[in-house]
Amino acid sequence: RGQPPPPSAVTASARTLRPQSRVRADTAMGCIASSETIELEVKDSGQSSAAGWRAYVDTQLLAGGCSAGMIVGLKEELWAKSDNIGLKEYKATVSDESGKSSVIDVKEVHDIVAFSKTGTRPAAGLRVNGVKYVVVRAEKDGGDGIPFVCYARHDRSGVCIASAKTCLIIGAYDEMDLSNPTFAGACNNAVERLARYLLDQGY
């Protein structure tokens, strides 16, 4: 994958980092059937490159209006993330149209990457960091230059996912964080801006 271009090239002005708020996992709502979860770890061929991708998360996503963020390769590898979010594997209880419940295996990184490639929503719903989100809008090749973009909500929090050529940019926001509320508009803009920049750089 190589070393990414410097994050300073994305925007001309420097930004001040905001405190990171915790992205909540809605285990109390019964979305996660088991407390045994596996969290995907950052995987990279070299530490310098991993540090470079983390700089994008810090200076473009968190400083751009996201409460949390990460960059995921389309080969289902986690390139970089903030400390308060992740992609997990676990069992979840889901219900079909008739109301019948069943327990299925959830692998969030696989489901999100497949969603971005096919446009078909995951069987267990869109889940990030153990939270199940309601997809408000998802588009493939929407005409704005981004191959895939998705906006989703959970109560007064949400995520934006945008695809570049070789990776996905995921940003989260949380309006209910009293110490540092973040909002959909700024989050969406930060995610989409970074996606467009990485597309222009061949990523």
NORFENZI-V487460 format. One record per residue. N is the residue number from 1. RES is the residue in one letter. SS is DSSP state (helix for helix, strand for strand, loop for the rest). Layout:
N_RES_SS ; N_RES_SS
This chain:
1_R_loop ; 2_G_loop ; 3_Q_loop ; 4_P_loop ; 5_P_loop ; 6_P_loop ; 7_P_helix ; 8_S_helix ; 9_A_helix ; 10_V_loop ; 11_T_loop ; 12_A_loop ; 13_S_loop ; 14_A_loop ; 15_R_loop ; 16_T_loop ; 17_L_loop ; 18_R_loop ; 19_P_loop ; 20_Q_loop ; 21_S_loop ; 22_R_loop ; 23_V_loop ; 24_R_loop ; 25_A_loop ; 26_D_loop ; 27_T_helix ; 28_A_helix ; 29_M_helix ; 30_G_loop ; 31_C_loop ; 32_I_strand ; 33_A_loop ; 34_S_loop ; 35_S_loop ; 36_E_loop ; 37_T_loop ; 38_I_strand ; 39_E_strand ; 40_L_loop ; 41_E_loop ; 42_V_strand ; 43_K_loop ; 44_D_loop ; 45_S_loop ; 46_G_loop ; 47_Q_helix ; 48_S_helix ; 49_S_helix ; 50_A_helix ; 51_A_helix ; 52_G_helix ; 53_W_helix ; 54_R_helix ; 55_A_helix ; 56_Y_helix ; 57_V_helix ; 58_D_helix ; 59_T_helix ; 60_Q_helix ; 61_L_helix ; 62_L_helix ; 63_A_loop ; 64_G_loop ; 65_G_loop ; 66_C_loop ; 67_S_loop ; 68_A_strand ; 69_G_strand ; 70_M_strand ; 71_I_strand ; 72_V_strand ; 73_G_strand ; 74_L_loop ; 75_K_loop ; 76_E_loop ; 77_E_strand ; 78_L_strand ; 79_W_strand ; 80_A_strand ; 81_K_strand ; 82_S_loop ; 83_D_loop ; 84_N_loop ; 85_I_loop ; 86_G_loop ; 87_L_loop ; 88_K_strand ; 89_E_strand ; 90_Y_strand ; 91_K_strand ; 92_A_strand ; 93_T_strand ; 94_V_strand ; 95_S_strand ; 96_D_loop ; 97_E_loop ; 98_S_loop ; 99_G_loop ; 100_K_loop ; 101_S_strand ; 102_S_strand ; 103_V_strand ; 104_I_strand ; 105_D_strand ; 106_V_strand ; 107_K_strand ; 108_E_helix ; 109_V_helix ; 110_H_helix ; 111_D_helix ; 112_I_helix ; 113_V_helix ; 114_A_helix ; 115_F_helix ; 116_S_helix ; 117_K_helix ; 118_T_helix ; 119_G_loop ; 120_T_loop ; 121_R_loop ; 122_P_loop ; 123_A_loop ; 124_A_loop ; 125_G_loop ; 126_L_strand ; 127_R_strand ; 128_V_strand ; 129_N_loop ; 130_G_loop ; 131_V_strand ; 132_K_strand ; 133_Y_strand ; 134_V_strand ; 135_V_strand ; 136_V_strand ; 137_R_strand ; 138_A_strand ; 139_E_strand ; 140_K_strand ; 141_D_loop ; 142_G_loop ; 143_G_loop ; 144_D_loop ; 145_G_loop ; 146_I_loop ; 147_P_loop ; 148_F_strand ; 149_V_strand ; 150_C_strand ; 151_Y_strand ; 152_A_strand ; 153_R_strand ; 154_H_strand ; 155_D_loop ; 156_R_loop ; 157_S_strand ; 158_G_strand ; 159_V_strand ; 160_C_strand ; 161_I_strand ; 162_A_strand ; 163_S_strand ; 164_A_loop ; 165_K_loop ; 166_T_loop ; 167_C_strand ; 168_L_strand ; 169_I_strand ; 170_I_strand ; 171_G_strand ; 172_A_strand ; 173_Y_strand ; 174_D_strand ; 175_E_loop ; 176_M_loop ; 177_D_loop ; 178_L_loop ; 179_S_loop ; 180_N_loop ; 181_P_loop ; 182_T_loop ; 183_F_loop ; 184_A_helix ; 185_G_helix ; 186_A_helix ; 187_C_helix ; 188_N_helix ; 189_N_helix ; 190_A_helix ; 191_V_helix ; 192_E_helix ; 193_R_helix ; 194_L_helix ; 195_A_helix ; 196_R_helix ; 197_Y_helix ; 198_L_helix ; 199_L_helix ; 200_D_helix ; 201_Q_loop ; 202_G_loop ; 203_Y_loop
